[in-house]
Amino acid sequence: MTVDQHQRPVLLSLDGHGFYVLRYTAVPEPDRTRINFELVDPETAGGASVEVLADPKLIQDLNKFNSSNVTGRVFLVWVDSSKGEVAWQVRKASENEAC
């Protein structure tokens, strides 16, 4: 799914480095969902991608967020590759944040 960064931005932190999510795809597996994120680095404009195995609830929440009409919120994903942990949260977008 393509992300509308102006209306419903999705940001991903990979080991502490922040990226904008351009697109994502998901493939269900028995206990997890394999999600591929296409990313852009806001500092360099360079592209990247990351694949994570996560709780299926992540993709459900992400799809719900992207399908909603709500604006003024940002979907945040944190990936800690050393621990194999993925967390996410929807927050109110700050007026002085660049999204």
C-alpha positions in Angstrom: 0.0 0.0 0.0 1.3 3.5 -0.8 1.4 5.9 2.1 0.1 9.5 1.8 2.8 11.3 3.8 0.8 14.6 3.8 -2.5 13.3 5.2 -1.5 10.2 7.2 2.3 10.0 7.6 4.0 6.7 8.6 7.5 7.0 10.1 9.8 4.1 10.9 12.8 4.2 13.3 15.3 1.5 12.4 17.8 1.1 15.3 17.3 4.8 16.1 17.5 6.2 12.6 14.3 7.7 11.3 12.8 7.1 7.8 9.6 8.0 6.0 7.6 5.0 4.8 6.7 5.3 1.1 5.0 1.9 0.6 4.6 -1.4 2.4 3.6 -4.9 1.5 2.7 -7.8 3.8 2.7 -11.6 3.5 1.0 -13.6 6.3 3.0 -16.4 7.9 1.7 -19.0 10.5 2.3 -16.9 13.6 3.7 -13.6 12.2 3.4 -11.3 9.3 6.4 -10.5 7.0 6.2 -6.8 6.2 8.5 -5.1 3.7 8.8 -1.3 4.1 10.1 0.9 1.3 11.8 3.9 3.0 13.3 7.3 2.3 15.9 8.9 4.5 14.7 12.5 5.2 18.3 13.7 5.6 19.8 12.3 2.4 16.7 11.5 0.3 18.3 8.1 -0.2 16.1 5.1 -0.5 16.2 1.9 1.6 14.0 -1.0 2.5 13.6 -3.2 5.5 11.8 -6.4 6.1 10.4 -7.4 9.5 8.5 -10.3 11.0 5.9 -8.8 13.3 2.7 -9.4 15.1 -0.2 -9.5 12.5 -1.8 -6.7 14.5 0.8 -4.3 13.1 -0.4 -4.7 9.6 -4.1 -4.5 10.7 -3.4 -1.3 12.6 -1.4 0.2 9.7 -4.1 -0.7 7.1 -6.8 0.8 9.4 -4.7 4.0 9.8 -4.1 4.4 6.1 -7.7 3.7 5.2 -9.1 6.2 7.7 -10.2 9.8 7.1 -8.4 11.0 10.2 -5.7 13.6 9.7 -3.4 15.3 12.2 -2.0 11.9 13.4 1.2 10.0 12.6 1.8 6.3 12.7 5.2 5.4 14.2 7.0 2.1 13.9 10.1 1.3 15.9 12.4 -1.6 14.8 15.2 -2.8 17.1 17.1 -5.3 14.9 19.5 -6.3 17.7 16.7 -7.5 19.9 14.3 -8.5 17.1 11.6 -6.2 18.5 9.0 -4.2 16.6 6.7 -1.7 18.3 4.2 0.8 16.9 1.9 3.6 18.0 -0.4 6.3 16.6 0.3 9.8 17.9 -1.0 13.3 17.4 1.2 15.1 14.9 3.0 18.1 16.3 2.4 21.3 14.4 6.2 22.0 14.3 7.1 18.5 13.1 7.9 18.0 9.4 5.8 15.1 8.2 
